Amino acid sequence: MKKINFQYFGILFFVMVFICSGCLNKPIESTPLPSPTSLPNPKITSISPSSGPSGTKITLIGSGFGTVQGTSQLIFKRGDDKTFESEIMSWSDLNIDARVPQLMEDTYKVFVIVNGIQSNQMEYKLKSTSVLTTCTQCGR
């Protein structure tokens, strides 16, 4: 009986060695690391309308704005580099609806900042209304 157990043990031992030796000869394949996903740069393709008075509802069409606004901003920049943030009505990756801030008549560069990355700039010509109003935040 002991001889039979020893034979089974011996056969089992060689089978295990044979199976394991096949595993040891294969090179270990590394799992590829996922490539880092970079956020696309925000890009404005159009502003509609491209001119109007303060308070006008504008729509920016573009890409890379992000699905939610979060800390992103829509900025109007005057020629003297003074900037004004716009009131956002809705925000999506492709569209932004906003109101033109209270500004003085001038041509402004409009851009968005998403995750610290600034988009291209497009022009918006602010036209005055027939009613005189004061603009305390404009600095003029």
C-alpha positions as CSV (number, residue, x, y, z in Angstrom):
1,M,0.0,0.0,0.0
2,K,2.8,2.3,0.8
3,K,4.4,1.6,-2.5
4,I,1.3,2.6,-4.4
5,N,0.9,5.9,-2.5
6,F,4.6,6.6,-3.2
7,Q,4.1,6.0,-6.9
8,Y,1.0,8.2,-7.1
9,F,2.9,10.9,-5.2
10,G,5.8,10.6,-7.6
11,I,3.6,10.8,-10.6
12,L,1.7,13.8,-9.2
13,F,5.0,15.5,-8.4
14,F,6.3,15.1,-11.9
15,V,3.0,16.3,-13.4
16,M,3.2,19.4,-11.2
17,V,6.8,20.1,-12.2
18,F,5.9,19.7,-15.8
19,I,3.0,22.1,-15.6
20,C,4.9,24.7,-13.6
21,S,7.9,24.5,-15.8
22,G,5.8,25.5,-18.8
23,C,4.6,28.6,-16.9
24,L,8.1,29.6,-15.8
25,N,9.5,29.6,-19.4
26,K,7.0,32.2,-20.7
27,P,7.9,35.8,-20.4
28,I,5.7,37.9,-18.2
29,E,3.6,40.2,-20.3
30,S,3.0,43.6,-18.7
31,T,-0.4,45.1,-18.8
32,P,-0.2,48.3,-20.8
33,L,-0.9,51.4,-18.8
34,P,-3.8,53.5,-19.9
35,S,-2.7,56.6,-21.8
36,P,-3.3,59.8,-19.9
37,T,-6.4,61.6,-21.2
38,S,-5.6,65.1,-21.8
39,L,-8.4,67.6,-21.8
40,P,-9.0,69.3,-25.1
41,N,-8.2,73.0,-25.3
42,P,-11.4,75.1,-25.3
43,K,-12.2,76.6,-28.7
44,I,-14.8,79.2,-29.6
45,T,-16.0,79.0,-33.2
46,S,-18.8,81.6,-33.0
47,I,-20.6,84.2,-30.9
48,S,-24.1,85.0,-31.6
49,P,-25.0,87.9,-31.8
50,S,-21.5,89.4,-32.2
51,S,-22.6,92.8,-31.1
52,G,-25.2,94.5,-28.9
53,P,-25.7,96.3,-25.6
54,S,-24.9,95.2,-22.0
55,G,-27.4,92.6,-20.9
56,T,-27.7,91.0,-24.3
57,K,-28.0,87.2,-24.2
58,I,-25.2,85.7,-26.3
59,T,-24.5,82.1,-27.3
60,L,-21.0,80.8,-27.8
61,I,-20.6,77.7,-30.0
62,G,-17.4,75.7,-29.8
63,S,-15.8,72.7,-28.2
64,G,-13.9,71.6,-25.1
65,F,-15.8,73.8,-22.7
66,G,-16.6,70.8,-20.4
67,T,-19.9,69.4,-19.5
68,V,-20.4,71.6,-16.4
69,Q,-19.1,75.1,-15.7
70,G,-17.4,74.4,-12.4
71,T,-14.8,77.1,-12.0
72,S,-14.6,77.9,-15.7
73,Q,-15.2,81.5,-16.8
74,L,-16.4,83.5,-19.7
75,I,-14.4,86.7,-19.9
76,F,-14.7,90.0,-21.8
77,K,-11.4,91.9,-22.1
78,R,-11.1,95.5,-23.0
79,G,-8.2,97.0,-25.0
80,D,-6.5,98.2,-21.8
81,D,-6.5,94.5,-20.6
82,K,-9.2,95.2,-17.9
83,T,-11.4,92.0,-17.8
84,F,-15.0,91.4,-16.9
85,E,-16.7,88.1,-16.1
86,S,-20.0,87.3,-17.7
87,E,-23.1,85.9,-16.0
88,I,-23.6,82.3,-17.2
89,M,-27.1,81.1,-18.0
90,S,-26.2,77.6,-19.2
91,W,-23.0,75.7,-19.9
92,S,-22.2,72.5,-21.9
93,D,-19.2,71.1,-23.7
94,L,-20.3,72.7,-27.0
95,N,-22.5,75.7,-26.0
96,I,-22.4,78.5,-23.5
97,D,-25.4,80.9,-23.0
98,A,-24.5,84.1,-21.1
99,R,-25.4,87.7,-20.6
100,V,-23.0,90.5,-21.7
101,P,-21.8,92.2,-18.5
102,Q,-22.5,95.9,-17.8
103,L,-19.8,97.5,-20.0
104,M,-19.0,100.7,-21.8
105,E,-19.2,100.9,-25.6
106,D,-16.1,99.4,-27.0
107,T,-14.8,96.3,-28.8
108,Y,-14.0,93.4,-26.4
109,K,-12.1,90.2,-26.8
110,V,-14.2,87.3,-25.5
111,F,-12.7,84.0,-24.3
112,V,-13.3,81.2,-21.9
113,I,-11.0,79.7,-19.3
114,V,-11.5,76.0,-18.7
115,N,-9.3,74.2,-16.1
116,G,-6.8,77.1,-16.3
117,I,-6.6,76.8,-20.1
118,Q,-7.6,79.9,-22.1
119,S,-9.5,79.5,-25.4
120,N,-9.0,81.5,-28.5
121,Q,-10.4,85.0,-28.5
122,M,-13.3,86.4,-30.6
123,E,-14.5,90.0,-30.8
124,Y,-17.7,91.3,-29.4
125,K,-18.7,94.9,-30.2
126,L,-20.6,96.5,-27.4
127,K,-23.1,99.0,-28.6
128,S,-24.6,101.6,-26.3
129,T,-28.3,101.9,-25.7
130,S,-30.2,105.1,-26.2
131,V,-30.7,105.3,-22.4
132,L,-27.8,106.8,-20.5
133,T,-26.7,104.5,-17.6
134,T,-23.7,104.6,-15.4
135,C,-21.2,101.7,-15.3
136,T,-19.4,101.6,-12.0
137,Q,-17.5,98.4,-12.7
138,C,-16.3,99.6,-16.1
139,G,-13.7,101.9,-14.7
140,R,-14.4,104.7,-17.2
